Amino acid sequence: MAINWQDMKEDDSARMLAELREQVPELPGGGAIKMRHADLPFYQAHRFYEITDTVQAEPKPRYVLYRSGGIPEETFMVDGSPTPIHKVNELAPLKLSTLNVAEYVSFFFACVQGPDGKMEVIEKIQPPPHEEVTDVQTVTSFSAIKKIIPPCVAARIPDGGFRVDAAILFKGCIFKTEIDVPASGDMSVVKDEGVFGRAVLLREGLPSLPTVVAGRICSSTS
């Protein structure tokens, strides 16, 4: 998902930060703050904000799902757990369609840290130069995985939701993954198949297999 970030001017950032801090006190207060926002296609009333304290040696952005109109009970800081997203899904409410469900999957995985580690949706993949690859299995696997990069809708599911096929990067390996996304947005992985293991990715002679761009919405610059 290529999130459409909009940079905010200094005065607008200061005003918005003050409003956000009334609802999310743990946000940084004042200083050299850089902010930007984005509208997400599956939420009509919430806007996504990124707040970065640039004075820090290693700035770590914070993220907030803000309810238009400044309703404290409906504004949440994204904290790596699925809870804020689930709450917004109930309140907004979440509106999924064939046009935006793949974007929702990328957004969810970018914002949530699972108990066993980060799972990231692969948005782009660069094929290895042909002269570097002679292994038939590697070429076949790459052909299979590139069909689901970026994620794509495979089918509808009974409750009106969707099944989405996606390539997931997890602990240095790439998995071909089937994900059920019900209308509630409470996703579940129904099937996964390892396509590229760590040994293949790091094999000498294949330095560019595969070059991937994971769906790190929260660190995206464009």
Z-matrix of the N, CA and C atoms (Angstrom, degrees):
N
C 1 1.461
C 2 1.512 1 109.33
N 3 1.306 2 116.87 1 123.33
C 4 1.459 3 120.86 2 176.71
C 5 1.525 4 107.99 3 -93.79
N 6 1.313 5 115.34 4 93.74
C 7 1.457 6 119.19 5 -176.74
C 8 1.530 7 109.98 6 -67.98
N 9 1.304 8 115.35 7 138.22
C 10 1.462 9 121.41 8 -175.78
C 11 1.531 10 109.67 9 -92.89
N 12 1.331 11 115.40 10 79.14
C 13 1.464 12 120.71 11 -179.78
C 14 1.524 13 110.64 12 -70.61
N 15 1.327 14 116.05 13 141.85
C 16 1.460 15 123.59 14 174.73
C 17 1.523 16 108.30 15 -119.84
N 18 1.348 17 116.48 16 116.44
C 19 1.466 18 120.14 17 177.67
C 20 1.521 19 110.36 18 -66.22
N 21 1.331 20 115.84 19 145.22
C 22 1.456 21 120.82 20 -179.71
C 23 1.528 22 110.80 21 -107.72
N 24 1.315 23 116.29 22 144.20
C 25 1.460 24 121.38 23 176.56
C 26 1.527 25 109.67 24 -70.82
N 27 1.321 26 115.29 25 159.63
C 28 1.469 27 120.44 26 -174.29
C 29 1.518 28 112.24 27 -58.21
N 30 1.323 29 117.00 28 -46.04
C 31 1.464 30 119.66 29 -179.01
C 32 1.531 31 111.40 30 -64.31
N 33 1.323 32 115.93 31 -41.95
C 34 1.462 33 119.91 32 179.43
C 35 1.529 34 110.38 33 -65.82
N 36 1.330 35 115.98 34 -37.59
C 37 1.466 36 119.97 35 178.93
C 38 1.518 37 110.68 36 -63.46
N 39 1.341 38 116.98 37 -45.15
C 40 1.464 39 120.89 38 -178.71
C 41 1.525 40 110.87 39 -62.32
N 42 1.310 41 116.70 40 -43.25
C 43 1.467 42 120.76 41 179.53
C 44 1.530 43 111.01 42 -64.68
N 45 1.336 44 116.19 43 -45.96
C 46 1.459 45 120.12 44 -177.37
C 47 1.526 46 111.43 45 -69.39
N 48 1.343 47 116.74 46 -36.91
C 49 1.455 48 120.00 47 178.90
C 50 1.522 49 110.59 48 -62.49
N 51 1.324 50 116.66 49 -41.76
C 52 1.466 51 120.11 50 178.52
C 53 1.527 52 110.66 51 -60.58
N 54 1.311 53 116.23 52 -40.11
C 55 1.465 54 120.28 53 179.48
C 56 1.532 55 110.90 54 -68.61
N 57 1.324 56 115.76 55 -42.43
C 58 1.459 57 119.80 56 -179.49
C 59 1.526 58 111.54 57 -65.26
N 60 1.348 59 116.75 58 -37.65
C 61 1.464 60 120.22 59 -177.95
C 62 1.528 61 111.74 60 -68.48
N 63 1.317 62 117.97 61 -24.15
C 64 1.463 63 119.84 62 174.64
C 65 1.527 64 110.74 63 -65.47
N 66 1.327 65 115.37 64 -27.82
C 67 1.466 66 120.28 65 -177.46
C 68 1.526 67 112.65 66 -102.34
N 69 1.361 68 115.88 67 -28.50
C 70 1.467 69 121.42 68 179.46
C 71 1.528 70 107.14 69 -129.77
N 72 1.341 71 118.77 70 82.49
C 73 1.475 72 122.40 71 -172.63
C 74 1.523 73 113.99 72 -60.90
N 75 1.325 74 118.88 73 -23.50
C 76 1.463 75 120.71 74 -176.66
C 77 1.522 76 113.51 75 -75.13
N 78 1.320 77 118.06 76 -4.43
C 79 1.462 78 120.71 77 176.10
C 80 1.532 79 109.81 78 -68.20
N 81 1.360 80 117.63 79 152.21
C 82 1.468 81 119.90 80 179.00
C 83 1.522 82 110.55 81 -62.07
N 84 1.329 83 116.13 82 145.07
C 85 1.463 84 120.18 83 -177.65
C 86 1.512 85 112.00 84 -111.32
N 87 1.321 86 116.84 85 112.37
C 88 1.462 87 120.81 86 177.04
C 89 1.513 88 112.45 87 72.85
N 90 1.355 89 115.72 88 -160.20
C 91 1.459 90 119.87 89 -177.51
C 92 1.514 91 110.98 90 78.54
N 93 1.314 92 115.48 91 -163.02
C 94 1.462 93 120.96 92 -178.80
C 95 1.524 94 108.62 93 -87.71
N 96 1.307 95 115.68 94 87.60
C 97 1.456 96 121.65 95 -175.68
C 98 1.528 97 109.76 96 -102.54
N 99 1.325 98 115.19 97 132.82
C 100 1.455 99 121.66 98 173.49
C 101 1.516 100 107.87 99 -112.79
N 102 1.343 101 116.26 100 132.61
C 103 1.460 102 120.05 101 -178.19
C 104 1.512 103 111.62 102 -132.31
N 105 1.314 104 114.71 103 152.17
C 106 1.455 105 121.48 104 170.37
C 107 1.520 106 108.29 105 -149.95
N 108 1.326 107 116.26 106 163.51
C 109 1.459 108 119.80 107 -177.37
C 110 1.524 109 109.82 108 -139.01
N 111 1.323 110 114.21 109 164.83
C 112 1.464 111 120.26 110 178.35
C 113 1.518 112 109.14 111 -150.62
N 114 1.320 113 115.56 112 145.13
C 115 1.456 114 121.27 113 171.38
C 116 1.521 115 108.02 114 -93.87
N 117 1.334 116 116.67 115 135.00
C 118 1.450 117 122.24 116 -179.08
C 119 1.527 118 109.07 117 -104.48
N 120 1.338 119 117.55 118 133.59
C 121 1.470 120 119.87 119 -170.45
C 122 1.520 121 115.07 120 -67.39
N 123 1.347 122 117.71 121 -16.18
C 124 1.460 123 120.15 122 -178.00
C 125 1.527 124 112.58 123 -98.32
N 126 1.347 125 117.49 124 -3.28
C 127 1.463 126 121.94 125 174.29
C 128 1.524 127 108.68 126 -120.56
N 129 1.326 128 115.99 127 129.30
C 130 1.457 129 119.54 128 -179.19
C 131 1.519 130 112.66 129 -92.69
N 132 1.327 131 116.90 130 -31.37
C 133 1.465 132 120.03 131 -172.98
C 134 1.519 133 113.45 132 -106.96
N 135 1.322 134 118.43 133 -9.91
C 136 1.461 135 121.47 134 -177.83
C 137 1.524 136 111.39 135 -107.90
N 138 1.322 137 115.19 136 142.74
C 139 1.469 138 122.02 137 175.72
C 140 1.528 139 108.09 138 -118.27
N 141 1.316 140 115.93 139 145.64
C 142 1.465 141 123.01 140 -176.35
C 143 1.527 142 108.25 141 -98.19
N 144 1.365 143 116.83 142 124.05
C 145 1.464 144 121.72 143 -179.25
C 146 1.527 145 110.90 144 -116.14
N 147 1.326 146 114.87 145 140.87
C 148 1.460 147 121.98 146 171.80
C 149 1.523 148 107.88 147 -114.17
N 150 1.345 149 116.50 148 128.46
C 151 1.459 150 122.62 149 -178.35
C 152 1.522 151 108.57 150 -123.90
N 153 1.331 152 117.23 151 121.30
C 154 1.465 153 121.24 152 -177.36
C 155 1.521 154 110.30 153 -125.69
N 156 1.334 155 116.23 154 125.76
C 157 1.462 156 121.87 155 174.84
C 158 1.528 157 107.11 156 -87.58
N 159 1.335 158 116.83 157 101.27
C 160 1.461 159 121.42 158 -172.43
C 161 1.527 160 112.99 159 -75.99
N 162 1.321 161 118.48 160 -6.14
C 163 1.463 162 121.28 161 178.29
C 164 1.533 163 110.58 162 -73.90
N 165 1.313 164 116.97 163 -28.46
C 166 1.457 165 121.23 164 -179.17
C 167 1.521 166 111.09 165 -61.71
N 168 1.329 167 115.91 166 146.09
C 169 1.462 168 120.34 167 179.50
C 170 1.523 169 110.81 168 -60.25
N 171 1.310 170 116.59 169 -41.11
C 172 1.461 171 122.25 170 176.33
C 173 1.525 172 107.89 171 -124.94
N 174 1.331 173 116.53 172 84.81
C 175 1.469 174 120.47 173 -175.77
C 176 1.526 175 112.03 174 -55.72
N 177 1.320 176 115.17 175 131.81
C 178 1.458 177 121.03 176 178.52
C 179 1.527 178 108.39 177 -119.07
N 180 1.327 179 116.98 178 109.47
C 181 1.466 180 119.13 179 -177.75
C 182 1.529 181 111.72 180 -63.29
N 183 1.327 182 114.85 181 148.78
C 184 1.463 183 121.16 182 171.07
C 185 1.539 184 106.51 183 -113.51
N 186 1.342 185 115.46 184 154.51
C 187 1.456 186 119.72 185 -174.94
C 188 1.512 187 110.78 186 -130.87
N 189 1.335 188 114.70 187 139.08
C 190 1.460 189 120.72 188 -177.59
C 191 1.523 190 109.49 189 -134.27
N 192 1.330 191 115.36 190 135.43
C 193 1.462 192 121.39 191 168.68
C 194 1.525 193 106.62 192 -96.56
N 195 1.324 194 114.90 193 109.41
C 196 1.469 195 122.04 194 -170.48
C 197 1.520 196 110.38 195 -104.62
N 198 1.324 197 115.67 196 129.21
C 199 1.463 198 121.76 197 178.46
C 200 1.510 199 109.65 198 -83.53
N 201 1.316 200 116.89 199 122.54
C 202 1.463 201 121.76 200 178.69
C 203 1.528 202 109.55 201 -54.25
N 204 1.334 203 114.32 202 134.35
C 205 1.452 204 119.44 203 -178.01
C 206 1.511 205 112.69 204 98.48
N 207 1.331 206 116.38 205 -6.20
C 208 1.454 207 120.47 206 174.73
C 209 1.507 208 114.70 207 68.27
N 210 1.329 209 117.05 208 53.42
C 211 1.454 210 121.28 209 178.60
C 212 1.529 211 108.40 210 -96.13
N 213 1.328 212 118.85 211 108.00
C 214 1.471 213 121.42 212 -173.62
C 215 1.512 214 114.07 213 -55.17
N 216 1.339 215 116.79 214 -40.52
C 217 1.461 216 120.39 215 -176.26
C 218 1.526 217 112.25 216 -69.80
N 219 1.336 218 117.60 217 -9.57
C 220 1.465 219 120.98 218 -177.65
C 221 1.525 220 112.02 219 -120.17
N 222 1.338 221 116.55 220 17.40
C 223 1.460 222 122.13 221 176.52
C 224 1.529 223 108.16 222 -117.75
N 225 1.343 224 116.20 223 132.85
C 226 1.461 225 119.82 224 -172.29
C 227 1.520 226 111.25 225 -138.72
N 228 1.343 227 116.15 226 142.38
C 229 1.448 228 120.30 227 171.93
C 230 1.520 229 108.83 228 -85.76
N 231 1.316 230 116.55 229 134.76
C 232 1.457 231 122.00 230 176.43
C 233 1.523 232 107.40 231 -75.63
N 234 1.339 233 116.26 232 119.43
C 235 1.468 234 120.18 233 -170.31
C 236 1.528 235 113.76 234 -120.45
N 237 1.329 236 117.49 235 11.69
C 238 1.457 237 120.51 236 -179.91
C 239 1.515 238 113.53 237 93.41
N 240 1.318 239 117.38 238 -12.43
C 241 1.457 240 121.57 239 175.73
C 242 1.531 241 108.76 240 -97.93
N 243 1.332 242 117.90 241 162.10
C 244 1.470 243 118.99 242 178.44
C 245 1.523 244 113.67 243 -77.83
N 246 1.328 245 117.79 244 -10.00
C 247 1.462 246 121.25 245 -172.58
C 248 1.525 247 113.98 246 -57.05
N 249 1.357 248 120.25 247 -49.38
C 250 1.463 249 118.81 248 -179.63
C 251 1.528 250 113.01 249 -59.19
N 252 1.333 251 116.82 250 -39.49
C 253 1.459 252 119.78 251 -179.15
C 254 1.523 253 110.36 252 -68.83
N 255 1.325 254 117.53 253 -41.47
C 256 1.463 255 120.38 254 178.21
C 257 1.527 256 111.05 255 -61.71
N 258 1.333 257 116.78 256 -40.22
C 259 1.465 258 119.83 257 179.73
C 260 1.521 259 111.48 258 -65.46
N 261 1.335 260 116.33 259 -42.69
C 262 1.464 261 119.32 260 178.03
C 263 1.524 262 110.12 261 -65.31
N 264 1.333 263 116.84 262 -38.23
C 265 1.467 264 119.75 263 178.51
C 266 1.519 265 111.60 264 -58.06
N 267 1.325 266 117.03 265 -37.39
C 268 1.457 267 121.35 266 -179.95
C 269 1.523 268 111.58 267 -73.83
N 270 1.328 269 115.92 268 -38.90
C 271 1.457 270 120.49 269 -173.16
C 272 1.522 271 113.77 270 -83.55
N 273 1.328 272 116.69 271 -34.07
C 274 1.465 273 120.39 272 -167.73
C 275 1.526 274 113.89 273 -59.26
N 276 1.314 275 124.80 274 -53.27
C 277 1.467 276 125.93 275 -11.15
C 278 1.520 277 111.50 276 -81.32
N 279 1.329 278 115.63 277 170.52
C 280 1.457 279 121.76 278 176.51
C 281 1.522 280 109.99 279 -65.66
N 282 1.338 281 116.20 280 135.70
C 283 1.461 282 121.03 281 178.50
C 284 1.530 283 108.08 282 -126.32
N 285 1.334 284 115.56 283 101.99
C 286 1.456 285 121.35 284 -179.02
C 287 1.521 286 110.70 285 -98.78
N 288 1.325 287 115.09 286 148.74
C 289 1.460 288 121.69 287 176.59
C 290 1.519 289 108.39 288 -148.53
N 291 1.315 290 116.41 289 172.04
C 292 1.464 291 119.59 290 176.89
C 293 1.517 292 111.14 291 -61.28
N 294 1.318 293 117.29 292 -22.59
C 295 1.467 294 121.15 293 -177.14
C 296 1.520 295 112.99 294 -83.94
N 297 1.343 296 117.88 295 -22.19
C 298 1.468 297 117.60 296 -174.10
C 299 1.527 298 114.89 297 -125.85
N 300 1.340 299 119.09 298 -4.35
C 301 1.464 300 119.47 299 -174.62
C 302 1.523 301 112.22 300 -67.12
N 303 1.328 302 117.98 301 -35.19
C 304 1.469 303 119.53 302 177.32
C 305 1.527 304 110.34 303 -65.08
N 306 1.322 305 116.69 304 -36.35
C 307 1.460 306 120.61 305 176.90
C 308 1.527 307 110.41 306 -65.94
N 309 1.328 308 116.38 307 -37.90
C 310 1.466 309 119.46 308 177.73
C 311 1.526 310 111.05 309 -63.36
N 312 1.330 311 117.37 310 -41.68
C 313 1.461 312 121.18 311 178.39
C 314 1.530 313 110.45 312 -59.45
N 315 1.330 314 116.79 313 -46.34
C 316 1.467 315 120.68 314 179.17
C 317 1.523 316 110.81 315 -62.49
N 318 1.327 317 116.80 316 -43.33
C 319 1.468 318 122.08 317 179.07
C 320 1.526 319 110.68 318 -60.39
N 321 1.313 320 116.80 319 -47.29
C 322 1.465 321 121.16 320 -176.97
C 323 1.528 322 110.74 321 -60.74
N 324 1.319 323 117.47 322 -50.37
C 325 1.459 324 120.56 323 -178.16
C 326 1.531 325 111.81 324 -66.74
N 327 1.329 326 117.50 325 -31.02
C 328 1.462 327 119.84 326 178.78
C 329 1.518 328 111.74 327 -69.21
N 330 1.326 329 117.00 328 -28.70
C 331 1.466 330 121.13 329 -174.07
C 332 1.527 331 114.13 330 -98.71
N 333 1.323 332 117.26 331 -13.10
C 334 1.463 333 120.37 332 -172.94
C 335 1.519 334 110.90 333 -114.52
N 336 1.323 335 115.66 334 131.86
C 337 1.467 336 123.07 335 175.68
C 338 1.523 337 107.82 336 -102.23
N 339 1.331 338 117.09 337 115.02
C 340 1.456 339 120.92 338 -179.51
C 341 1.512 340 112.04 339 -74.62
N 342 1.346 341 118.04 340 166.12
C 343 1.465 342 121.56 341 -178.43
C 344 1.522 343 113.49 342 -64.23
N 345 1.334 344 116.74 343 -23.71
C 346 1.467 345 120.43 344 -178.55
C 347 1.523 346 112.85 345 -103.94
N 348 1.342 347 116.98 346 5.56
C 349 1.459 348 120.03 347 179.61
C 350 1.515 349 112.38 348 126.18
N 351 1.307 350 114.58 349 173.32
C 352 1.461 351 121.85 350 -176.68
C 353 1.521 352 111.65 351 -75.48
N 354 1.332 353 116.13 352 133.74
C 355 1.453 354 122.59 353 172.88
C 356 1.520 355 106.85 354 -114.18
N 357 1.327 356 116.19 355 125.13
C 358 1.461 357 119.78 356 -174.86
C 359 1.519 358 110.99 357 -122.49
N 360 1.312 359 115.41 358 132.85
C 361 1.456 360 121.16 359 176.46
C 362 1.523 361 108.76 360 -74.94
N 363 1.319 362 116.70 361 130.86
C 364 1.462 363 121.21 362 178.57
C 365 1.524 364 108.97 363 -85.20
N 366 1.320 365 115.70 364 122.84
C 367 1.458 366 121.80 365 -177.69
C 368 1.525 367 112.76 366 -95.23
N 369 1.323 368 116.37 367 -29.39
C 370 1.464 369 120.67 368 -179.22
C 371 1.520 370 108.68 369 -142.97
N 372 1.312 371 115.80 370 152.80
C 373 1.457 372 119.58 371 176.29
C 374 1.527 373 108.33 372 -147.57
N 375 1.299 374 115.98 373 134.70
C 376 1.461 375 121.78 374 -178.55
C 377 1.519 376 109.19 375 -101.82
N 378 1.326 377 118.83 376 120.36
C 379 1.465 378 119.60 377 -179.55
C 380 1.514 379 111.78 378 -65.99
N 381 1.324 380 117.33 379 148.76
C 382 1.465 381 120.38 380 177.57
C 383 1.519 382 110.22 381 -70.96
N 384 1.319 383 117.39 382 149.47
C 385 1.465 384 119.46 383 174.82
C 386 1.522 385 110.12 384 -57.57
N 387 1.337 386 117.47 385 136.79
C 388 1.456 387 121.44 386 -175.01
C 389 1.525 388 112.03 387 -59.71
N 390 1.317 389 116.11 388 -33.19
C 391 1.459 390 117.71 389 -176.91
C 392 1.524 391 111.77 390 -69.61
N 393 1.348 392 116.80 391 -14.91
C 394 1.457 393 119.50 392 -179.66
C 395 1.522 394 112.66 393 -92.70
N 396 1.321 395 117.22 394 -12.14
C 397 1.449 396 120.60 395 -173.39
C 398 1.520 397 110.67 396 -121.89
N 399 1.317 398 116.48 397 122.63
C 400 1.459 399 121.12 398 176.05
C 401 1.524 400 111.17 399 -122.60
N 402 1.334 401 116.31 400 -10.96
C 403 1.448 402 121.10 401 -178.29
C 404 1.530 403 110.08 402 -73.66
N 405 1.326 404 117.11 403 120.47
C 406 1.461 405 121.99 404 -176.03
C 407 1.520 406 111.39 405 -63.50
N 408 1.339 407 117.26 406 -40.38
C 409 1.453 408 120.90 407 -179.00
C 410 1.528 409 111.04 408 -62.77
N 411 1.328 410 116.79 409 -39.27
C 412 1.453 411 120.36 410 178.92
C 413 1.526 412 110.70 411 -63.61
N 414 1.319 413 116.54 412 -45.83
C 415 1.464 414 120.43 413 -179.73
C 416 1.525 415 110.21 414 -63.64
N 417 1.322 416 117.40 415 -41.77
C 418 1.463 417 121.59 416 179.85
C 419 1.527 418 111.12 417 -64.65
N 420 1.322 419 116.07 418 -43.31
C 421 1.466 420 120.38 419 179.81
C 422 1.521 421 111.03 420 -63.41
N 423 1.321 422 115.88 421 -41.02
C 424 1.457 423 118.62 422 179.46
C 425 1.525 424 110.98 423 -64.15
N 426 1.317 425 117.17 424 -40.84
C 427 1.461 426 121.04 425 179.07
C 428 1.523 427 111.08 426 -61.23
N 429 1.336 428 116.30 427 -37.01
C 430 1.463 429 120.41 428 -179.52
C 431 1.525 430 111.65 429 -71.16
N 432 1.324 431 116.45 430 -43.53
C 433 1.458 432 119.62 431 -173.95
C 434 1.524 433 112.53 432 -72.71
N 435 1.310 434 117.43 433 -31.79
C 436 1.471 435 118.70 434 -176.13
C 437 1.520 436 112.28 435 -69.48
N 438 1.353 437 116.77 436 -15.48
C 439 1.464 438 120.05 437 178.54
C 440 1.520 439 112.16 438 -70.97
N 441 1.327 440 117.47 439 -19.58
C 442 1.472 441 120.21 440 -179.10
C 443 1.527 442 111.23 441 -115.18
N 444 1.318 443 116.06 442 23.99
C 445 1.467 444 122.07 443 174.42
C 446 1.524 445 108.17 444 -121.67
N 447 1.333 446 118.71 445 114.28
C 448 1.468 447 127.36 446 -1.26
C 449 1.531 448 111.36 447 -71.98
N 450 1.356 449 117.47 448 175.63
C 451 1.464 450 120.56 449 -177.86
C 452 1.528 451 111.97 450 -56.83
N 453 1.322 452 116.13 451 153.18
C 454 1.456 453 119.95 452 -178.71
C 455 1.526 454 110.32 453 -141.44
N 456 1.320 455 115.53 454 153.41
C 457 1.465 456 121.83 455 178.47
C 458 1.521 457 108.50 456 -77.54
N 459 1.344 458 115.56 457 126.41
C 460 1.467 459 120.23 458 -179.37
C 461 1.524 460 111.97 459 -98.46
N 462 1.345 461 117.09 460 -34.81
C 463 1.463 462 120.13 461 -175.74
C 464 1.518 463 109.92 462 -168.62
N 465 1.333 464 115.77 463 167.49
C 466 1.460 465 121.61 464 169.14
C 467 1.522 466 108.49 465 -90.27
N 468 1.327 467 117.13 466 152.42
C 469 1.460 468 121.58 467 175.39
C 470 1.528 469 108.67 468 -114.90
N 471 1.342 470 118.26 469 163.56
C 472 1.468 471 121.03 470 -167.32
C 473 1.518 472 116.78 471 -54.79
N 474 1.328 473 119.29 472 -34.35
C 475 1.471 474 118.80 473 -175.09
C 476 1.521 475 112.95 474 -82.62
N 477 1.329 476 117.16 475 7.45
C 478 1.454 477 120.23 476 -178.39
C 479 1.504 478 113.34 477 96.87
N 480 1.339 479 116.34 478 0.45
C 481 1.454 480 120.59 479 177.32
C 482 1.521 481 112.20 480 -86.35
N 483 1.332 482 115.54 481 -155.94
C 484 1.457 483 120.39 482 -171.44
C 485 1.524 484 111.09 483 -139.85
N 486 1.329 485 115.58 484 151.61
C 487 1.453 486 121.47 485 165.57
C 488 1.520 487 107.68 486 -102.82
N 489 1.323 488 115.93 487 127.81
C 490 1.463 489 122.22 488 -176.50
C 491 1.522 490 109.25 489 -118.05
N 492 1.312 491 116.47 490 131.67
C 493 1.460 492 122.10 491 173.14
C 494 1.520 493 108.69 492 -94.20
N 495 1.326 494 116.56 493 132.24
C 496 1.463 495 120.66 494 -177.26
C 497 1.517 496 110.08 495 -147.69
N 498 1.325 497 115.54 496 152.48
C 499 1.466 498 121.85 497 171.05
C 500 1.521 499 107.31 498 -95.37
N 501 1.323 500 116.31 499 124.37
C 502 1.458 501 122.00 500 -175.30
C 503 1.525 502 110.04 501 -114.71
N 504 1.328 503 115.72 502 131.45
C 505 1.453 504 122.18 503 174.23
C 506 1.529 505 108.11 504 -95.70
N 507 1.351 506 115.99 505 120.44
C 508 1.461 507 120.53 506 -177.21
C 509 1.520 508 108.92 507 -144.02
N 510 1.336 509 115.27 508 119.01
C 511 1.460 510 122.08 509 178.59
C 512 1.532 511 112.21 510 52.06
N 513 1.325 512 115.27 511 43.54
C 514 1.454 513 120.35 512 174.75
C 515 1.512 514 115.23 513 80.53
N 516 1.328 515 117.47 514 4.03
C 517 1.465 516 121.51 515 179.89
C 518 1.533 517 109.30 516 -119.73
N 519 1.340 518 115.69 517 156.19
C 520 1.452 519 120.87 518 179.10
C 521 1.524 520 109.26 519 -111.38
N 522 1.345 521 115.50 520 130.23
C 523 1.455 522 121.72 521 -178.33
C 524 1.528 523 110.43 522 -119.18
N 525 1.311 524 115.19 523 136.93
C 526 1.462 525 121.21 524 168.78
C 527 1.516 526 106.58 525 -82.83
N 528 1.327 527 117.14 526 118.52
C 529 1.464 528 121.09 527 -165.55
C 530 1.519 529 111.68 528 -127.58
N 531 1.339 530 115.62 529 137.39
C 532 1.456 531 121.81 530 172.38
C 533 1.526 532 108.07 531 -107.13
N 534 1.323 533 115.74 532 128.15
C 535 1.462 534 121.68 533 -174.29
C 536 1.516 535 109.50 534 -125.63
N 537 1.318 536 116.62 535 127.12
C 538 1.461 537 120.59 536 173.61
C 539 1.527 538 108.93 537 -91.64
N 540 1.330 539 115.39 538 128.96
C 541 1.465 540 121.56 539 179.88
C 542 1.529 541 107.79 540 -121.79
N 543 1.335 542 117.91 541 94.73
C 544 1.469 543 119.76 542 178.46
C 545 1.521 544 110.84 543 -69.45
N 546 1.318 545 115.55 544 171.70
C 547 1.467 546 120.19 545 -178.35
C 548 1.520 547 111.79 546 -58.83
N 549 1.343 548 117.33 547 -26.98
C 550 1.468 549 121.64 548 179.93
C 551 1.522 550 112.38 549 -72.85
N 552 1.360 551 117.67 550 -19.10
C 553 1.465 552 121.73 551 -178.54
C 554 1.516 553 113.75 552 87.48
N 555 1.347 554 117.63 553 1.31
C 556 1.472 555 121.72 554 -178.69
C 557 1.527 556 108.49 555 -82.98
N 558 1.313 557 117.37 556 87.79
C 559 1.453 558 123.71 557 -168.86
C 560 1.526 559 112.55 558 -72.20
N 561 1.344 560 115.06 559 156.30
C 562 1.461 561 121.10 560 172.79
C 563 1.520 562 109.37 561 -146.23
N 564 1.333 563 115.48 562 139.47
C 565 1.462 564 121.25 563 175.89
C 566 1.521 565 107.38 564 -83.37
N 567 1.333 566 116.87 565 120.76
C 568 1.461 567 120.43 566 -177.40
C 569 1.525 568 112.07 567 -99.53
N 570 1.324 569 117.14 568 -19.04
C 571 1.459 570 119.80 569 179.57
C 572 1.515 571 108.94 570 -162.08
N 573 1.326 572 116.70 571 138.74
C 574 1.462 573 119.45 572 172.69
C 575 1.522 574 108.99 573 -143.19
N 576 1.307 575 114.56 574 146.79
C 577 1.464 576 122.05 575 -177.66
C 578 1.517 577 109.32 576 -137.15
N 579 1.315 578 116.99 577 121.98
C 580 1.453 579 120.12 578 178.17
C 581 1.522 580 111.44 579 -65.36
N 582 1.320 581 116.20 580 128.03
C 583 1.466 582 120.96 581 -178.77
C 584 1.519 583 110.85 582 -110.19
N 585 1.325 584 116.42 583 -47.52
C 586 1.458 585 121.28 584 176.83
C 587 1.521 586 108.04 585 -124.59
N 588 1.321 587 116.67 586 113.48
C 589 1.443 588 120.95 587 176.10
C 590 1.513 589 110.92 588 -84.44
N 591 1.312 590 114.77 589 169.33
C 592 1.461 591 120.66 590 -178.78
C 593 1.533 592 111.32 591 -57.30
N 594 1.325 593 117.13 592 -37.87
C 595 1.463 594 119.93 593 -177.91
C 596 1.522 595 111.43 594 -63.19
N 597 1.328 596 116.32 595 -39.62
C 598 1.464 597 119.69 596 179.34
C 599 1.521 598 110.66 597 -69.30
N 600 1.336 599 115.49 598 -42.71
C 601 1.458 600 119.20 599 -176.67
C 602 1.521 601 111.92 600 -63.93
N 603 1.324 602 116.39 601 -30.63
C 604 1.460 603 120.18 602 -175.61
C 605 1.532 604 112.73 603 -102.36
N 606 1.335 605 116.96 604 3.69
C 607 1.454 606 119.87 605 -174.85
C 608 1.530 607 111.39 606 -60.85
N 609 1.299 608 115.78 607 133.65
C 610 1.463 609 120.47 608 178.54
C 611 1.522 610 109.42 609 -61.10
N 612 1.318 611 116.35 610 137.11
C 613 1.454 612 120.77 611 -178.56
C 614 1.510 613 113.28 612 96.42
N 615 1.352 614 116.23 613 -7.72
C 616 1.460 615 120.43 614 177.25
C 617 1.525 616 109.64 615 -124.67
N 618 1.314 617 117.35 616 58.55
C 619 1.464 618 119.24 617 -173.45
C 620 1.518 619 113.53 618 -65.82
N 621 1.313 620 118.02 619 -20.92
C 622 1.462 621 118.86 620 -177.10
C 623 1.523 622 112.33 621 -111.80
N 624 1.324 623 117.41 622 18.68
C 625 1.455 624 120.01 623 -179.89
C 626 1.524 625 111.23 624 -107.50
N 627 1.302 626 117.87 625 119.98
C 628 1.443 627 122.59 626 -27.36
C 629 1.518 628 108.14 627 -94.76
N 630 1.282 629 118.98 628 152.00
C 631 1.459 630 121.48 629 172.41
C 632 1.519 631 106.70 630 -85.71
N 633 1.324 632 117.70 631 116.43
C 634 1.453 633 120.60 632 -172.74
C 635 1.520 634 110.83 633 -119.20
N 636 1.316 635 114.09 634 152.94
C 637 1.458 636 121.24 635 169.40
C 638 1.514 637 106.23 636 -120.58
N 639 1.327 638 116.42 637 109.58
C 640 1.464 639 120.21 638 -179.79
C 641 1.521 640 109.77 639 -78.55
N 642 1.321 641 114.75 640 160.28
C 643 1.463 642 119.51 641 -175.55
C 644 1.501 643 113.58 642 -80.15
N 645 1.305 644 117.29 643 63.30
C 646 1.459 645 120.89 644 -177.53
C 647 1.530 646 109.64 645 -85.44
N 648 1.296 647 115.30 646 74.61
C 649 1.458 648 120.50 647 -178.25
C 650 1.514 649 110.92 648 -52.64
N 651 1.324 650 115.97 649 -42.98
C 652 1.449 651 119.80 650 -171.97
C 653 1.517 652 113.43 651 -70.72
N 654 1.311 653 118.81 652 -13.68
C 655 1.464 654 119.94 653 176.43
C 656 1.509 655 111.38 654 -115.99
N 657 1.330 656 115.88 655 10.90
C 658 1.458 657 120.42 656 -179.30
C 659 1.517 658 110.27 657 -67.72
N 660 1.314 659 116.34 658 146.72
C 661 1.464 660 120.50 659 179.44
C 662 1.500 661 112.64 660 -110.91
N 663 1.311 662 116.72 661 0.15
C 664 1.458 663 118.92 662 179.25
C 665 1.516 664 110.30 663 -149.37
